[in-house]
Amino acid sequence: MATSLGKVTRKIIHPDFQYRTTQPDRYDLALLELVTEAGFSNHILPICLPNSDISLSGRNAVVAGWGKTLPTNELMGTNILRSASVTILDLEECIAWHKIKQISVQLHEEMMCAGHKTGKRDACLGDSGGPLILLENGRWTLVGITSAGFGCGEPHQPGIYHKISLTTNWIKSVIKFGV
């Protein structure tokens, strides 16, 4: 496997990952070990991991990605890194928003949602695996990973993200011990 950064020597999938065909995947997280260090550039920078007790609901975060800008049938995303500001919702509000659209969604503690009542700003197809970040105590912190959604930028249809604060310890153990 290769990325634009270089050759991947190992892909480490979270041990509790569950692929689900009609619902968001559980523990939708994997780490990639590269042959060489990625190095830094405008689009590649270090980021902090959150503490397990970080407060997220109601906060504004930034989602970024190279995916589609509209939910069309086109195969490709954009060649320009895009970002959007989204508000983090608590799970009950997220489920309620989906019910407005008659979507029955199963969300779990390792998931979180972010979006806007009016839609318009959202992750889209091709953004999966990308970051949801927020400024925490003056440092950019990775709080989510783009995982799923029902449409792109639709009113009352927030994006669904893996909640990093619940897997920070696993990430640190893999990095430290090379699980």
C-alpha positions in Angstrom: 0.0 0.0 0.0 1.3 3.5 -0.8 0.1 7.0 0.2 1.2 10.3 -1.2 3.5 10.4 1.8 5.3 7.1 1.0 5.1 3.4 1.5 2.9 2.0 4.3 4.5 -0.9 6.1 1.6 -1.7 8.4 -2.0 -0.9 8.8 -3.3 -1.3 12.4 -7.1 -1.4 12.6 -8.7 -0.7 16.0 -9.4 -4.1 17.6 -13.1 -3.2 18.2 -13.8 -2.1 14.6 -17.1 -3.4 13.2 -18.1 -2.9 9.6 -21.8 -2.3 9.3 -23.6 -2.1 6.0 -26.6 0.2 6.9 -25.3 2.0 10.0 -22.1 3.9 10.8 -19.1 1.6 11.4 -18.0 1.1 15.0 -14.5 2.1 16.1 -13.8 3.4 12.6 -10.1 4.0 13.2 -6.9 2.7 11.8 -3.3 3.8 12.1 -0.7 3.6 9.3 3.0 3.0 9.9 5.2 4.5 7.2 8.6 3.3 6.0 10.0 6.8 6.5 8.8 9.8 8.5 6.1 11.9 6.7 8.0 15.2 7.2 6.1 18.5 7.5 4.5 20.7 4.9 1.5 23.1 4.7 -0.8 20.1 4.8 1.2 17.8 7.1 1.7 19.0 10.7 1.7 17.4 14.1 -1.6 17.5 16.1 -2.4 16.9 19.7 -4.6 14.1 21.0 -7.4 15.0 23.4 -7.8 14.0 27.0 -10.5 11.5 27.8 -12.5 14.2 29.7 -12.5 16.8 26.9 -15.9 18.7 26.7 -17.1 18.7 23.1 -20.8 19.3 22.8 -21.7 22.8 21.4 -18.1 23.6 20.4 -17.1 24.7 16.9 -14.6 22.4 15.1 -13.1 22.3 11.7 -13.4 19.3 9.3 -11.0 19.0 6.4 -10.6 16.8 3.4 -10.0 16.3 -0.3 -13.5 14.8 -1.0 -16.4 15.9 -3.1 -17.8 19.4 -2.7 -21.3 18.2 -3.8 -23.0 14.7 -3.4 -23.0 14.0 -7.2 -22.3 10.9 -9.2 -18.9 12.1 -10.2 -16.1 9.7 -9.2 -13.5 12.3 -8.1 -13.2 14.7 -5.2 -11.3 17.9 -5.4 -7.6 18.5 -5.7 -7.8 21.3 -3.3 -7.8 20.7 0.5 -11.1 22.1 1.8 -12.3 22.8 5.3 -15.5 23.8 7.0 -16.5 24.9 10.5 -19.1 22.7 12.1 -20.7 22.5 15.5 -20.3 19.4 17.6 -23.7 17.9 18.8 -24.5 15.6 21.6 -25.7 12.2 20.5 -29.3 12.8 21.5 -29.5 15.9 19.4 -27.8 14.1 16.5 -30.4 11.3 16.7 -33.2 13.8 16.9 -31.9 15.6 13.8 -31.8 12.3 11.9 -35.4 11.6 13.0 -36.5 14.9 11.4 -35.3 13.4 8.1 -36.9 10.0 8.9 -33.5 8.4 9.2 -33.0 5.8 11.9 -29.4 5.9 13.0 -27.7 3.9 15.7 -25.0 5.9 17.4 -22.6 4.6 20.1 -20.3 6.2 22.7 -17.3 6.1 20.4 -19.2 8.2 17.8 -20.0 11.9 17.6 -21.8 14.2 15.2 -21.1 17.7 13.9 -23.0 19.9 11.5 -25.5 22.7 11.2 -29.3 22.8 11.3 -29.3 24.5 7.9 -26.7 22.2 6.4 -24.4 23.7 3.8 -21.1 23.1 5.6 -20.1 19.4 6.0 -17.7 16.6 5.1 -18.7 14.7 2.0 -17.8 11.5 0.0 -14.0 11.1 -0.1 -13.4 12.9 3.2 -13.6 9.7 5.3 -10.5 9.2 7.5 -9.9 13.0 7.6 -9.7 15.1 10.7 -12.2 17.0 12.8 -10.1 19.4 14.9 -10.6 22.1 17.4 -8.5 24.6 19.2 -8.1 23.4 22.8 -6.0 25.5 25.2 -4.2 27.2 22.2 -3.3 23.9 20.5 -5.0 22.2 17.5 -6.4 18.9 18.8 -7.8 15.9 16.8 -11.2 15.2 18.3 -12.8 13.2 15.5 -12.2 11.2 12.3 -14.7 11.6 9.5 -16.6 8.3 9.3 -20.2 8.5 7.9 -23.1 10.6 6.9 -26.4 10.6 5.1 -25.9 13.1 2.3 -23.5 16.1 2.3 -24.4 19.5 3.6 -28.1 18.7 4.0 -30.2 20.4 6.7 -30.5 18.3 9.9 -28.1 15.7 8.6 -24.8 16.1 10.5 -21.7 14.2 9.7 -20.8 11.3 11.9 -17.2 11.0 13.3 -15.2 8.6 15.4 -14.6 10.2 18.8 -10.9 10.2 19.4 -11.1 10.9 23.2 -12.3 7.3 23.6 -9.4 5.8 21.8 -6.5 8.1 22.7 -5.0 5.5 25.1 -5.1 2.9 22.4 -3.5 5.2 19.9 -0.7 6.1 22.4 -0.1 2.4 23.2 0.3 1.6 19.5 2.6 4.5 18.9 4.7 3.7 22.0 4.8 -0.1 21.9 4.1 -0.8 18.2 1.2 -3.2 18.9 
